Amino acid sequence: MFNKKQKSYTDLLGKTNRIVEGTIIKGDIISQADFRLDGNLIGNFQSEGKIVIGPAGSVTGDIICKNADVEGKFDGKIQVTEILNVKAKASIHGEVSVGKLSVEPGADFTASCAMKTNSINQTLNDGQQNTK
């Protein structure tokens, strides 16, 4: 009757992985939970959650995630299925593929960008459906 999906340990505690300033990681990171990076990552990052690159953080490599906030530096290819927020002090170079994009004035956004919709069918103004 009350079949609820069991939440994972990280959902119950509301935990976020965190790499602090002064830490350098060379290699790939794969995480199911959200992630905050204030250090440096030289490698690839993949998550089903959100990544936050803090003002002192930097990533050189590829990122695949659901949501992202960038305040620091990123150089590589980033694929965000939902929303990418680029803060005023951010620097992004490379290729960007997003669902939605928000760029604050002052950000260094030097990248090719492709916005992809998540739905296959889109309703036109007259109510007809167009299948892509």
C-alpha positions as CSV (number, residue, x, y, z in Angstrom):
1,M,0.0,0.0,0.0
2,F,2.8,2.4,0.9
3,N,5.5,1.3,-1.3
4,K,8.1,4.1,-1.1
5,K,11.4,3.9,-2.8
6,Q,14.2,3.6,-0.2
7,K,16.4,6.7,-0.2
8,S,20.2,6.1,-0.4
9,Y,22.4,6.9,2.6
10,T,23.7,10.1,1.0
11,D,20.1,11.3,0.3
12,L,19.1,10.7,3.9
13,L,22.1,12.7,5.2
14,G,22.1,15.4,2.5
15,K,25.9,15.0,2.1
16,T,27.9,16.5,-0.6
17,N,31.4,15.3,-1.5
18,R,34.0,18.1,-1.1
19,I,37.5,18.7,-2.3
20,V,39.1,21.6,-0.5
21,E,41.5,24.4,-1.7
22,G,45.1,23.3,-2.1
23,T,44.2,19.7,-3.1
24,I,45.2,18.4,-6.5
25,I,43.6,15.3,-8.0
26,K,45.1,13.6,-11.1
27,G,42.6,11.0,-12.3
28,D,38.9,10.5,-12.9
29,I,36.1,11.0,-10.4
30,I,32.8,9.1,-10.6
31,S,30.1,10.0,-8.0
32,Q,26.4,9.4,-7.5
33,A,26.1,12.3,-5.1
34,D,26.6,16.1,-5.5
35,F,30.2,17.3,-5.5
36,R,31.9,20.6,-4.6
37,L,35.4,21.2,-5.9
38,D,37.5,24.0,-4.5
39,G,40.8,22.3,-5.4
40,N,42.2,21.2,-8.8
41,L,41.1,18.2,-10.9
42,I,43.2,17.1,-13.8
43,G,41.0,14.4,-15.2
44,N,37.4,13.6,-15.9
45,F,34.4,13.9,-13.7
46,Q,31.0,12.1,-13.9
47,S,28.0,12.4,-11.7
48,E,24.3,11.8,-11.7
49,G,24.0,14.9,-9.4
50,K,25.4,18.4,-9.4
51,I,29.0,19.7,-9.5
52,V,30.0,23.0,-8.1
53,I,33.4,24.4,-9.1
54,G,34.2,27.0,-6.4
55,P,36.0,30.3,-7.0
56,A,39.4,28.6,-6.2
57,G,38.5,25.4,-8.1
58,S,39.7,24.3,-11.5
59,V,39.0,21.3,-13.8
60,T,41.1,20.3,-16.8
61,G,39.2,17.4,-18.5
62,D,35.7,16.4,-19.3
63,I,32.6,16.6,-17.1
64,I,29.3,14.8,-17.5
65,C,26.6,15.7,-14.9
66,K,23.0,16.6,-14.3
67,N,23.6,20.2,-13.1
68,A,26.6,22.4,-12.7
69,D,27.6,25.8,-11.1
70,V,31.0,27.1,-12.2
71,E,32.7,29.9,-10.3
72,G,36.3,28.9,-11.0
73,K,38.1,27.6,-14.1
74,F,37.1,24.9,-16.5
75,D,39.0,23.7,-19.6
76,G,37.6,20.8,-21.6
77,K,34.3,19.3,-22.7
78,I,31.2,19.6,-20.4
79,Q,27.9,17.9,-20.8
80,V,25.1,19.0,-18.5
81,T,21.7,17.4,-19.0
82,E,19.8,20.2,-17.1
83,I,21.2,23.6,-16.1
84,L,24.7,25.1,-16.3
85,N,25.1,28.2,-14.2
86,V,28.2,30.2,-15.1
87,K,29.0,32.8,-12.4
88,A,30.6,36.2,-13.0
89,K,34.2,35.2,-12.1
90,A,34.1,31.9,-14.0
91,S,36.3,31.0,-16.9
92,I,35.2,28.3,-19.3
93,H,37.1,27.2,-22.4
94,G,36.2,24.3,-24.6
95,E,33.0,22.6,-25.6
96,V,29.7,22.9,-23.8
97,S,26.5,20.8,-24.3
98,V,23.6,21.8,-22.0
99,G,19.8,21.6,-21.5
100,K,19.7,25.2,-20.2
101,L,22.4,27.8,-19.8
102,S,22.8,30.8,-17.5
103,V,25.8,33.1,-17.9
104,E,26.3,36.1,-15.5
105,P,27.9,39.3,-16.9
106,G,31.7,39.3,-16.5
107,A,32.2,35.6,-17.0
108,D,34.8,34.4,-19.5
109,F,32.8,32.0,-21.7
110,T,35.1,31.0,-24.6
111,A,33.4,27.8,-25.8
112,S,31.3,26.3,-28.5
113,C,27.9,25.7,-27.1
114,A,25.0,23.3,-28.0
115,M,21.7,23.5,-26.2
116,K,19.8,20.2,-26.3
117,T,16.3,19.6,-25.3
118,N,15.4,16.5,-23.2
119,S,12.1,15.8,-24.8
120,I,11.7,14.2,-28.2
121,N,8.2,15.7,-28.9
122,Q,7.7,19.4,-28.8
123,T,4.3,21.1,-29.0
124,L,4.0,23.8,-31.5
125,N,1.9,27.0,-31.0
126,D,-1.1,25.6,-32.9
127,G,-1.2,22.4,-30.7
128,Q,0.3,20.0,-33.3
129,Q,3.2,17.9,-32.3
130,N,6.5,17.8,-34.1
131,T,8.7,14.7,-33.7
132,K,12.4,15.4,-33.9
